[in-house]
Amino acid sequence: MVKIDAHQHFWKYSVADYGWINDAMAVLKRDFLPEDLRPLLQSNGFDGSIAVQARQTLDETRWLLELADRNEFILGVVGWVDLCSSHVGDQLREFAGNRKLVGVRHVVQDEPDDRFMLRPEFRRGIAQLAEFGLVYDLLLYPRHLPAAIQLVREFPDQSFVLDHIAKPPIAEGARSEIELWTHNIEELATSPNVACKLSGMVTEANWRLWKIEDFQPYLDAVLRAFGPSRLMIGSDWPVCTLAANYASTLGIVRRYIESLPEADQISILGGTCGGIYERPQTNENT
């Protein structure tokens, strides 16, 4: 069984580049590099990881691909290109020759327009990803799910992956909010071109007082909606260290799936990730 951490980050910290890291997140105000992650993967029995963008710059995408080329355990990179740019095709052609570019992402959660993904220029960018065999990662809050549902239905041949189960309000969500999140997750999952990362949950819980039982209703909901063949485990390292160490973060999902059939565990621990982020052969020089 190949085990893959489907979601982690690298960065060289600076205040200018990572202004979202506030004083409450002081533990993140340092460099996090492949030599820091490698022993964590090894000690937890994981074979590799998917490195995901944390800044919206082409330079970061170049840097992540350089790291991936130098470190075999980085199995893929979800980078950033300007999907709203009229030059997005040129940006994709620059990077797509590197087989380790497996997807792209935009930090939609920070956009003031909740329907940003439905803007014509953004949708034109999404329409170009299939030519290069690239996945699009959905980084959202629950309020963005209606737009995501519309987007994935508009592009049935495009593969999408929902990051962090859409960040439900685990710490103190009202029942009505959780019910709406559950409904929208179920609607999103009706589109077979969408998978979901079991990641980012500890930082949506109470950072100091979370219990493993806090996550069961949310895990139950996404398992019921997507099924194991469209779920993948992810740490969101190093962001997860705000609330838990690497082993404890992965342990939430590993413990939850212990009672599932072995084939389902294989899917969640690496099979789904490996299949979805595997680049197909495409005509990338056109």
N, C-alpha and C positions, 0 to 999 in steps of 0.2 A: 504494500500500500504506500503510495507516494502522498506525503502530507505537505500541504502548502498553506502558509499564512497568506490569505488573499488580500491583506490590506495593512501596509505599514508605510512609514515615511522616513526620509533622511533629510537632514538639513545642517548647514553651517550657520549657527545662530548669529543674527544681528538685530538690533532694535528696529532698524529701518525696514528690513525685509520681513520681519515677523511681528508686526505691531499688534496682531491679534493675541499674542501671548502676554497677558497682563500679569500684575503682581501676584494674583491668586494662583497663577500657573508658573511660579518661579522655577519649579523643578524642570521645566522645559527650556529654560534659558541657557542652553549650552548646545554644543554640537552633538548630533546623533548620526553616526556613520556606519558603514557595513561592518567594521570591526567590532562595533558595539552589539549589533544584532546577531552576528554569526554564532557566538556561544550560546545565546538564548535559544535560537532555533535548534542547535545541536542537543542541548540539555533537555529540550522538550520533545525531541524526536521528530522534528520537522525537517523536510528536505530542502525547502526553498520558500521564496516569498514573492509577492507582487509589490513593487515600490510604487507609491501613488503620489502625485504632485501635491505640494503644499503651498506653492506660490504660482501666480498666474503670469509666468514669463516663459518665453521661448528658451532663454538661457538655462532655466531650471530643467526643462525637458532635455536639453543637450547634456547637462550635467548628470542627470539620472541615467541616461543611456550610457554615458561614459562609465559610471559606476557599475552598471549592469554588465558591460563588456569586460570589466576587470574582476567581477565577482560572479562566479558561476551560479551561486545559490540565488541570485536575483533573477528569477525566471522570466519576469516581465516588468514593464513599466507602463503605468497609466499616466501619461503626461498631459500637458496643456498646449493647445493651440487656440488662436482667436477665432472661434467658430462664427463670430459675427463679421469677420473681416472679408472683404472681397478678395483677399489674397490667401484665404485659408487653404485653397488647393495647393499653392506653392509651399506653404508651411508643412502640409501633410506629406508632400513629395520629398521634402528635405529629410523628414524623419522616418518615413515608412520603409526605406531601404534597410533599416535596422530591424531585424526580426524580433528583437526584444521589445519594441514598441507594440503593445497589445491593445491599448485603448487610450481614450482622452477623457478629461473631466473639466468641468467649469464649476466654480464655487457659487452655485445658484443660491445656496442658503443665505448668502450675503447681499444678494441683489434686492433692492427696494421694491422692485416690481415682482409680485408673486407669480405673474404669468410670463416672466422673462423667457422661459423656454418656448413659448408660443409666438415669439416675435418672428416675423418673416426672415430676417437675416440669420437668426439662430437656427431656424429650421432648414435654411439653405445650407448651413454648415453641417448639420446633422446628416443631410441627404448625401454628403460627399464621403462619409466615413465607410460605407459599405464597399466602395471601390477599393479601399485599402485594407479591408478585412479587420477593421478596428471596432472594438466595443466602446459604448459610451457609458460612463459611470454617473449615476444620478446621486448627487449630494444635496439632500433636501431636508427641510423640516416638514412636519405633517401638513402644514397649510399649503405646501407646494404639490401635494399628491394629486389633486384634481387636474392640474396642468400636466403633470407627468403621465397620468392615465390617458389624457388626450394625445400627448406626444407619442407615446409608444404604440398607440393604435394607428396613428398616422403613418408610422414607419414599421410595418410588420416584419420586414426583412432585415431590420437593424437590431443587433443584439444590445441589450441594456442590462446594467447591473445596478441594483439599488444598494447604496452604501448605508451601513449603520441602521438597518431596518427603518429608515426615515426618521430616526431620532425622536421616538415617542417620549412623552414627559414622564419617565419612570419615577423620578424622585417625588413628584407631588402633583401628578396629573389628575384632574377631575374626571369622574367617571364618564361624563359626556365627551370629554376630549379623547379618552381612550377608546370609547365606542366608535367615535368618528374615525380615528386612526385605523381601527380594526376593519371597519367597513371599506375604507379607501385602499388599504392593503389588499383586501380580498378582490376589489375591483381591478387594481393594478395587476394582480397575479393572474387574472383571466387572460391576459396577453401572454402567450407562450414564449415570446421573445425577451422576457424579463426574468432575471435571476436576482438573488438577494444575498447580501453579506451579513452573516451573524457577527457583527462587529460594532464597536462604538457604544455598547450598552452601559458599561460601567461609568462612563462620564456623563450619561444622562440620568444615572441614579444618584443617590446621596453619596458623595465621594468618600465620606468617612464611616458611614453607618449602613452601607448596603449589605444585604444578605442574599445568598444565592437564590432563595425563594422569590425575591423581588422580580426576577427575570422570567420566571416560568410562564406567566400569562402571555407575555410577548413572544416568547419562543414557541409556545403552543399555537399562537395565532399565525406566525409566519410558516411554521411547519404545516399547518392545516391548509394555508393558502397556496404555498408554492410547492410543497412536497420536497422530500430530501434531494431529489435530482436537480433542483434549482436553488439549493442553499449551499453556502460555503463559509467556512470558519475564517475569521480575521481578527487580528489583535488590535489594530489601530495604534500600534506602538510607534513612537513613544508617548502619544497623547494619552494612552490608557494609564500611564504611570501617575497621572493625576489622582487616580482612584484605586489602582491595584498594580501589582507587579505582573510581569509577562505571563508567568505560569498560572497565576490566579485568574487572569483575564481569559486565557484559553480554557482554563479549567471549568468555567461556567458552561461553555458549550460542550466540552468533552463529557462532563458529568451528565448533562441533559440528554445526550444521545446514547448513553451507555445501554439503554434498554431497547434501542432500535436494532433491526436486523443488520448484520455485518455489512451487507451491500449498501444500506443507507448510510452507515457510518463512513464507509469508504468514499461515498459521494461527497458528504459534507466536509470531510477532513482533507479533501484534495481532488477527488475525481471531478466534481462540478467545476471547480476553478480551472483545473488543467484543460478541461474540454472547452469551456467558454472562452478562455483567453489564449487558446492556441490559434495562431495566425494561419488562416487558409492561404493557399497559393493564389495570388492575385496578380493582375497585370499592373504593377506599380510604376511602370515607366511611361504610361500614357498620359 
